[in-house]
Amino acid sequence: QVQVTETGGGLVQAGGSLRLSCTVAGLTFHSVAMGWYRQAPGKEREGVACIDWSNDVTYYPESMTERFTISRDNSKKTIYLDMNNPKAEDTAMYYCAASSIFRGDCPPATNGFPSTEFRSRGQGTQVTVSS
């Protein structure tokens, strides 16, 4: 059984920085794509970023690169989401998802994230940005 666990959320001031982590157990971590999405109260789910097995990254949309950076450490079975200079509108629950496809790609930026093959998802970690 795949277990996905997000950590690192909390209260951060606008203009500050925060690192979210997502660890995964129960799958061949280095061979699958993984990513982050978020949902704020009363708003639709929104993709943030995805990183595939070969370290190619996709942001949803590309403008997310202004404040977010996704990375992975296969030795720790962990992906990260670095938030730099966050804004109040980045306040949301942040979720991590893992693909079920061996050496699968991240969805194109125009398709959004996560797509259906990202079946394994965590419980989320809350990020609150104070202005």
C-alpha positions as CSV (number, residue, x, y, z in Angstrom):
1,Q,0.0,0.0,0.0
2,V,1.3,3.4,-1.0
3,Q,1.6,6.0,1.8
4,V,2.0,9.7,1.0
5,T,2.8,12.1,3.8
6,E,3.2,15.9,3.5
7,T,4.9,18.0,6.1
8,G,6.3,21.5,6.6
9,G,3.2,23.6,6.4
10,G,2.5,26.5,8.8
11,L,2.3,30.2,9.1
12,V,4.6,32.3,6.9
13,Q,4.8,36.0,6.4
14,A,4.3,37.4,2.9
15,G,7.8,37.8,1.4
16,G,9.2,35.0,3.5
17,S,10.0,31.4,2.6
18,L,8.8,27.9,3.4
19,R,9.7,24.4,2.4
20,L,7.1,21.6,2.1
21,S,8.2,18.0,2.0
22,C,6.4,14.9,0.8
23,T,7.7,11.4,1.6
24,V,6.4,8.3,0.0
25,A,6.5,4.6,1.0
26,G,5.3,1.6,-0.9
27,L,6.4,2.3,-4.4
28,T,9.5,2.5,-6.6
29,F,10.0,6.2,-5.8
30,H,12.8,7.0,-8.3
31,S,10.7,5.6,-11.2
32,V,7.5,7.7,-10.9
33,A,6.4,11.3,-11.3
34,M,5.2,13.2,-8.3
35,G,3.7,16.6,-7.8
36,W,1.9,19.2,-5.7
37,Y,-1.5,20.7,-5.9
38,R,-3.5,23.0,-3.6
39,Q,-7.0,23.9,-2.6
40,A,-8.2,27.0,-0.7
41,P,-11.6,27.1,1.0
42,G,-14.3,27.9,-1.5
43,K,-12.0,27.5,-4.4
44,E,-11.3,24.9,-7.0
45,R,-8.3,22.6,-6.8
46,E,-5.2,24.1,-8.5
47,G,-2.1,22.4,-9.7
48,V,1.3,23.8,-8.6
49,A,4.1,21.7,-10.0
50,C,5.1,18.2,-11.0
51,I,8.5,16.5,-11.4
52,D,9.0,13.3,-13.3
53,W,11.4,10.4,-12.8
54,S,14.1,12.1,-15.0
55,N,13.8,15.4,-13.1
56,D,11.9,17.2,-15.8
57,V,9.5,19.7,-14.2
58,T,6.2,21.2,-15.1
59,Y,4.5,24.1,-13.4
60,Y,0.7,24.8,-13.6
61,P,0.9,27.4,-15.0
62,E,4.4,28.4,-15.8
63,S,4.0,31.6,-13.8
64,M,4.1,29.5,-10.6
65,T,7.9,29.5,-11.1
66,E,7.9,33.0,-9.8
67,R,7.4,31.8,-6.3
68,F,7.6,27.9,-6.3
69,T,10.4,25.4,-7.0
70,I,9.9,21.7,-7.0
71,S,12.7,19.2,-6.5
72,R,13.2,15.6,-5.5
73,D,15.7,13.5,-3.5
74,N,15.5,9.9,-4.5
75,S,17.8,8.8,-1.7
76,K,15.2,10.1,0.8
77,K,12.1,9.2,-1.2
78,T,11.1,12.8,-0.8
79,I,10.0,15.7,-3.0
80,Y,10.0,19.3,-2.0
81,L,8.2,22.5,-2.7
82,D,10.1,25.6,-1.9
83,M,7.9,28.7,-1.6
84,N,9.8,32.0,-1.9
85,N,8.1,35.4,-1.5
86,P,4.7,33.9,-1.0
87,K,1.6,36.0,-1.2
88,A,-1.7,35.9,0.8
89,E,-3.4,34.2,-2.2
90,D,-1.0,31.2,-1.7
91,T,-2.8,30.3,1.5
92,A,-4.3,26.8,1.0
93,M,-4.0,23.2,1.9
94,Y,-1.2,21.7,-0.1
95,Y,-1.3,18.1,-1.3
96,C,1.2,15.7,-2.7
97,A,0.4,13.0,-5.3
98,A,2.3,10.1,-6.8
99,S,1.8,8.6,-10.2
100,S,1.0,4.9,-10.7
101,I,2.8,4.7,-14.1
102,F,6.4,3.5,-14.3
103,R,8.5,6.3,-15.8
104,G,5.4,8.2,-16.6
105,D,5.4,11.9,-17.6
106,C,3.9,14.8,-15.8
107,P,0.7,16.2,-17.4
108,P,1.3,19.1,-19.8
109,A,0.9,22.5,-18.3
110,T,-2.3,23.1,-20.2
111,N,-3.9,20.0,-18.8
112,G,-3.6,20.8,-15.1
113,F,-2.5,18.6,-12.2
114,P,-3.1,16.0,-10.9
115,S,-4.4,13.8,-13.7
116,T,-6.1,10.5,-13.0
117,E,-2.9,8.3,-12.9
118,F,-1.8,10.3,-9.8
119,R,-3.8,8.0,-7.6
120,S,-1.8,8.1,-4.4
121,R,-2.4,11.3,-2.5
122,G,-1.7,12.5,1.0
123,Q,-3.8,14.2,3.6
124,G,-2.3,17.6,2.9
125,T,-0.4,20.3,4.9
126,Q,-1.9,23.7,5.6
127,V,0.0,26.8,4.5
128,T,-1.2,30.2,5.7
129,V,0.5,33.3,4.4
130,S,0.0,36.4,6.5
131,S,0.2,39.8,4.9
